[in-house]
Amino acid sequence: MSQRIYFHGETGRCQILIDDSMSQLSACLAGQEIIIITDDNVNRLYNQLFPPARDIIILQSGEGTKTLLTVESIYRQLLCVSADRSTFILGIGGGVVSDITGFVASTFMRGLRFGFVPTTLLAQVDAAIGGKNGVNLNGFKNMIGVVNQPDFVLIDFSFLKTLPAKELANGFSEIIKCAAIASRDLFELLEEESEQALRLDNDLLRRIVGETVRIKTAIVSLDEKDRGQRKKLNFGHTFAHALEKAYRITHGEAVSLGMILAANLSVKKNMLEAAEASRIRKLLQMFGLPVSMKFDRDKIVEPIHQDKKKSGQMIDFVLLRSIGEASVERLRFSEVGEAIDDLCES
């Protein structure tokens, strides 16, 4: 049975439909004229499932597409098809499509209504949830963006069947993150049912994704504009974004390594027991995620100094007090640098 989660924020109300099907889109769209934004892979595999649209804008898949040049190109295509304030923008795709769709819809003609059909596990639990929409600049993640809620997010698990294992691991990385910061019960469920989860058991997916979405929306409802509590969702991400800029690894792989660094630093600061850090490491490995990597320290430290969460020589960094309880701490860059040195040596 599908689930409904409703989010009411400063920037709008969003209905999240979990374990629903594309056939329900007509009810969500209510006869509105739509323009679809998707990528070449999703269009090739699922075009026959798309609802009738005035136009379909097809992007090249991959993080390299998430730029202002792409956004400008979409603006021009919207002008060419005479899109106006009554046009509804529907993003069907992974995280890149969600980020771009939300940003374009929020800024074109000062704002059009929009919705998401996320087609990757990562997008279903992260990019499509919470209202953050943006693009990269000079390789720095999401440096330009807005916070604005979609009308709806329709999560259809059937899309996951065509994803490679590495792409599924990306999504599980974010699910583990949410468990680590806010739900010991979810963390233990993942430990107990990892094999079933990796086999995409539908009932288990509904539980895992539903709980992850509830965690994220609960945190965002307290701090939609990212001034306090929402920063907890950045657990592992400061280091991860630096890794993504320096090396060609996936977001989920980078977040996994970022969580290892943050957990180790939490232990070093006597906030987290070493045994709990070991459990996090083991769970990441169970889902096929990396827990170590050889990297050039200098390539990592520089991007961290450009992170959006910095303030002078300090940076907001998410640490753990226990599995299921996170804390946002203001650290000196030197402390983060020492943690990176420790990871290089391990």
C-alpha positions as CSV (number, residue, x, y, z in Angstrom):
1,M,0.0,0.0,0.0
2,S,1.4,3.4,-1.0
3,Q,2.2,6.1,1.6
4,R,1.4,9.8,1.6
5,I,3.6,12.3,3.4
6,Y,2.7,16.0,3.4
7,F,5.2,18.7,4.0
8,H,4.1,22.3,4.8
9,G,7.0,24.8,4.5
10,E,7.6,28.5,4.1
11,T,8.0,28.0,0.4
12,G,5.0,25.8,-0.2
13,R,3.2,22.6,0.4
14,C,4.4,19.3,-1.1
15,Q,2.7,15.9,-1.3
16,I,5.1,13.0,-1.4
17,L,3.6,9.8,-2.8
18,I,5.7,6.7,-1.9
19,D,5.5,3.4,-3.8
20,D,3.0,4.8,-6.3
21,S,3.0,4.4,-10.0
22,M,3.2,6.7,-13.1
23,S,-0.5,6.0,-13.7
24,Q,-1.2,8.3,-10.8
25,L,0.4,11.3,-12.5
26,S,-2.8,12.4,-14.1
27,A,-4.4,12.9,-10.7
28,C,-1.4,14.9,-9.6
29,L,-1.3,17.1,-12.7
30,A,-5.1,17.7,-12.8
31,G,-5.2,18.5,-16.5
32,Q,-2.5,21.1,-16.4
33,E,-0.4,21.7,-19.5
34,I,3.1,20.4,-18.8
35,I,6.6,20.6,-20.1
36,I,8.8,17.6,-19.1
37,I,12.5,17.9,-18.3
38,T,14.4,14.6,-18.4
39,D,17.7,13.1,-19.4
40,D,18.7,11.0,-22.4
41,N,18.9,7.7,-20.4
42,V,15.5,8.0,-18.8
43,N,13.9,9.2,-22.0
44,R,15.3,6.2,-23.9
45,L,14.0,3.7,-21.3
46,Y,10.7,5.2,-20.1
47,N,9.5,7.7,-22.7
48,Q,6.4,5.5,-23.3
49,L,5.3,6.1,-19.7
50,F,5.5,9.9,-19.9
51,P,2.2,11.8,-19.7
52,P,1.1,14.0,-22.7
53,A,3.2,17.2,-22.7
54,R,3.6,20.3,-24.8
55,D,7.3,19.6,-25.0
56,I,10.0,17.3,-23.7
57,I,13.4,18.9,-22.9
58,I,16.1,16.2,-22.9
59,L,19.4,16.8,-21.0
60,Q,22.6,14.9,-21.3
61,S,22.9,12.6,-18.2
62,G,25.6,13.3,-15.7
63,E,26.7,15.8,-13.1
64,G,28.5,17.8,-15.7
65,T,25.1,19.0,-17.0
66,K,24.3,20.8,-13.8
67,T,25.5,24.2,-14.9
68,L,24.2,27.7,-15.6
69,L,24.8,27.1,-19.3
70,T,22.3,24.2,-19.2
71,V,19.8,26.4,-17.3
72,E,20.1,29.2,-19.9
73,S,19.5,26.7,-22.7
74,I,16.3,25.5,-21.0
75,Y,15.1,29.0,-20.5
76,R,15.5,29.6,-24.2
77,Q,13.6,26.4,-25.0
78,L,10.8,27.4,-22.7
79,L,10.6,30.7,-24.5
80,C,10.5,28.9,-27.9
81,V,7.5,26.9,-26.9
82,S,5.7,29.9,-25.3
83,A,5.8,28.6,-21.8
84,D,3.9,31.0,-19.4
85,R,3.0,31.3,-15.8
86,S,0.3,28.6,-16.2
87,T,2.8,26.0,-17.5
88,F,3.7,23.2,-15.1
89,I,7.3,21.8,-15.2
90,L,7.7,18.1,-14.5
91,G,11.1,16.6,-13.9
92,I,11.4,12.9,-14.6
93,G,14.9,11.6,-13.8
94,G,17.6,11.4,-11.2
95,G,19.2,14.0,-8.9
96,V,20.6,16.1,-11.7
97,V,17.2,16.4,-13.4
98,S,15.5,17.2,-10.1
99,D,18.0,19.9,-9.1
100,I,17.8,21.6,-12.6
101,T,14.1,21.3,-12.9
102,G,13.4,22.8,-9.5
103,F,15.9,25.7,-10.2
104,V,14.5,26.4,-13.6
105,A,10.9,26.3,-12.5
106,S,11.6,28.5,-9.5
107,T,13.3,31.2,-11.5
108,F,11.7,31.3,-14.9
109,M,9.2,34.1,-15.0
110,R,9.7,34.5,-11.3
111,G,8.4,31.0,-10.6
112,L,6.3,28.2,-12.2
113,R,4.7,25.3,-10.4
114,F,6.6,22.0,-10.7
115,G,6.8,18.4,-9.6
116,F,9.2,15.5,-9.6
117,V,9.2,11.8,-10.6
118,P,12.6,10.7,-9.2
119,T,13.9,7.7,-11.0
120,T,17.0,6.8,-8.9
121,L,17.0,5.7,-5.3
122,L,19.3,8.7,-4.5
123,A,16.9,11.1,-5.9
124,Q,13.9,9.4,-4.2
125,V,15.4,9.9,-0.7
126,D,17.5,13.0,-1.2
127,A,17.5,15.3,-4.3
128,A,13.8,15.4,-4.8
129,I,13.0,15.8,-1.1
130,G,13.3,19.0,0.9
131,G,13.1,21.8,-1.7
132,K,16.7,22.5,-2.4
133,N,17.3,23.2,-6.1
134,G,20.5,24.4,-7.7
135,V,23.5,24.0,-10.0
136,N,27.2,23.8,-9.7
137,L,29.8,26.5,-10.4
138,N,33.4,25.9,-11.3
139,G,33.1,22.4,-10.0
140,F,31.7,23.5,-6.6
141,K,28.5,21.6,-5.7
142,N,25.2,23.5,-5.6
143,M,26.8,26.9,-5.2
144,I,23.9,28.6,-7.0
145,G,20.3,27.7,-6.0
146,V,17.0,28.4,-4.3
147,V,14.8,26.7,-1.7
148,N,11.4,26.0,-3.1
149,Q,9.0,23.1,-2.7
150,P,7.6,21.1,-5.6
151,D,3.8,20.5,-5.7
152,F,4.5,16.8,-5.5
153,V,7.1,14.0,-5.5
154,L,5.9,10.7,-7.0
155,I,8.2,7.8,-6.0
156,D,7.7,4.7,-8.2
157,F,10.0,1.9,-7.2
158,S,9.7,0.2,-10.6
159,F,12.3,2.6,-12.0
160,L,14.9,1.1,-9.7
161,K,14.9,-2.2,-11.6
162,T,17.1,-0.8,-14.4
163,L,19.6,0.8,-12.1
164,P,23.1,-0.7,-11.8
165,A,24.3,-1.8,-8.3
166,K,26.6,1.2,-8.1
167,E,23.7,3.6,-8.6
168,L,21.6,1.8,-5.9
169,A,24.6,2.1,-3.5
170,N,24.5,5.8,-4.0
171,G,20.9,5.9,-2.7
172,F,21.7,3.6,0.2
173,S,24.5,5.9,1.2
174,E,22.0,8.7,1.8
175,I,19.6,6.3,3.6
176,I,22.4,5.2,6.0
177,K,23.3,8.9,6.5
178,C,19.7,9.7,7.6
179,A,19.7,6.6,9.9
180,A,23.1,7.6,11.4
181,I,21.9,11.2,12.3
182,A,18.3,10.5,13.4
183,S,17.1,6.9,13.7
184,R,18.8,4.1,15.5
185,D,15.8,1.9,14.6
186,L,16.3,2.5,10.9
187,F,20.0,1.9,11.3
188,E,19.3,-1.5,13.0
189,L,16.8,-2.4,10.3
190,L,19.4,-1.8,7.6
191,E,21.9,-4.0,9.5
192,E,19.4,-6.8,9.8
193,E,17.9,-6.6,6.3
194,S,20.7,-5.5,4.1
195,E,20.4,-8.5,1.7
196,Q,16.7,-8.0,1.3
197,A,17.2,-4.2,0.8
198,L,19.8,-4.9,-1.9
199,R,17.3,-7.3,-3.6
200,L,14.8,-4.3,-3.7
201,D,12.2,-6.1,-1.7
202,N,9.2,-3.9,-2.3
203,D,7.7,-4.0,1.2
204,L,11.1,-3.4,2.8
205,L,11.8,-0.5,0.4
206,R,8.5,1.1,1.3
207,R,9.6,1.0,5.0
208,I,13.1,2.2,4.4
209,V,12.3,4.9,1.9
210,G,9.2,6.0,3.9
211,E,11.2,6.4,7.1
212,T,14.1,8.2,5.3
213,V,11.7,10.7,3.8
214,R,10.0,11.2,7.1
215,I,13.3,11.9,8.8
216,K,14.3,14.4,6.1
217,T,11.0,16.2,6.0
218,A,10.8,16.4,9.8
219,I,14.3,18.1,9.9
220,V,13.5,20.4,7.0
221,S,10.2,21.4,8.6
222,L,12.2,22.8,11.5
223,D,14.7,24.7,9.3
224,E,13.7,24.9,5.7
225,K,16.2,27.6,4.9
226,D,19.2,25.7,6.3
227,R,20.0,28.0,9.2
228,G,20.3,25.4,12.0
229,Q,18.8,21.9,12.3
230,R,18.9,21.2,8.6
231,K,22.6,21.3,8.6
232,K,22.5,17.9,10.2
233,L,21.6,16.5,6.8
234,N,25.1,17.5,5.7
235,F,26.7,14.6,7.7
236,G,29.6,13.4,5.6
237,H,29.0,16.0,2.9
238,T,31.7,18.6,3.6
239,F,34.4,16.0,2.9
240,A,32.3,14.4,0.2
241,H,31.8,17.5,-1.9
242,A,35.6,18.1,-1.8
243,L,36.2,14.5,-3.0
244,E,33.7,14.9,-5.8
245,K,35.4,18.0,-7.0
246,A,38.8,16.4,-7.0
247,Y,38.1,12.9,-8.1
248,R,35.7,11.1,-10.5
249,I,33.7,9.2,-7.9
250,T,29.9,9.1,-7.3
251,H,28.1,11.2,-4.7
252,G,27.2,8.1,-2.7
253,E,30.8,6.9,-2.6
254,A,32.0,10.3,-1.6
255,V,29.3,10.6,1.2
256,S,30.3,7.2,2.5
257,L,33.9,8.3,2.8
258,G,32.7,11.5,4.3
259,M,30.8,9.7,7.0
260,I,33.8,7.6,7.9
261,L,35.8,10.8,8.4
262,A,33.1,12.5,10.4
263,A,32.6,9.3,12.6
264,N,36.3,9.1,13.2
265,L,36.5,12.8,14.1
266,S,33.5,12.2,16.5
267,V,35.4,9.5,18.2
268,K,38.5,11.6,18.4
269,K,36.5,14.4,20.1
270,N,35.1,11.9,22.6
271,M,31.6,12.3,21.4
272,L,31.1,8.9,19.8
273,E,32.1,5.4,21.0
274,A,34.6,3.7,18.7
275,A,32.3,0.6,18.6
276,E,29.6,2.8,17.1
277,A,32.0,4.1,14.4
278,S,32.9,0.5,13.6
279,R,29.2,-0.3,13.1
280,I,28.8,2.6,10.7
281,R,31.9,1.4,8.7
282,K,30.6,-2.2,8.6
283,L,27.1,-1.1,7.4
284,L,28.5,0.9,4.6
285,Q,30.6,-2.1,3.5
286,M,27.5,-4.3,3.6
287,F,25.9,-2.0,1.0
288,G,29.0,-2.0,-1.3
289,L,30.2,1.4,-0.3
290,P,33.8,2.4,0.1
291,V,35.3,3.1,3.5
292,S,38.8,4.0,2.4
293,M,40.5,5.6,-0.5
294,K,44.0,6.9,-1.5
295,F,43.8,10.6,-2.2
296,D,45.9,13.8,-2.3
297,R,45.4,15.8,0.9
298,D,46.0,19.1,-0.8
299,K,43.3,18.4,-3.4
300,I,40.8,18.0,-0.6
301,V,41.7,20.8,1.8
302,E,41.3,23.6,-0.8
303,P,37.7,22.8,-1.8
304,I,36.7,22.5,1.9
305,H,37.9,26.1,2.4
306,Q,35.4,27.1,-0.3
307,D,32.5,25.2,1.3
308,K,29.2,27.1,1.7
309,K,29.1,26.3,5.4
310,K,32.4,28.1,6.2
311,S,32.7,31.3,8.3
312,G,36.1,32.8,8.4
313,Q,38.5,30.1,9.7
314,M,35.6,28.1,11.1
315,I,33.2,25.6,9.5
316,D,29.9,24.0,10.6
317,F,30.6,20.3,10.7
318,V,28.2,17.5,11.6
319,L,29.4,15.0,14.2
320,L,27.7,12.1,16.0
321,R,27.0,11.7,19.7
322,S,25.7,8.2,19.0
323,I,24.0,6.3,16.1
324,G,20.8,8.2,15.7
325,E,21.9,11.5,17.3
326,A,23.9,14.2,15.4
327,S,25.3,17.5,16.5
328,V,26.3,20.5,14.4
329,E,29.7,21.7,15.7
330,R,31.7,24.8,14.7
331,L,35.2,23.5,14.1
332,R,38.5,25.1,13.0
333,F,39.7,24.2,9.5
334,S,42.8,22.8,11.2
335,E,40.7,20.2,13.1
336,V,39.2,19.0,9.8
337,G,42.6,19.0,8.3
338,E,43.9,16.8,11.1
339,A,41.0,14.4,10.5
340,I,41.9,14.2,6.8
341,D,45.5,13.5,7.8
342,D,44.3,10.6,10.0
343,L,42.2,9.2,7.2
344,C,45.2,9.4,4.8
345,E,47.3,7.4,7.2
346,S,44.7,4.8,8.0
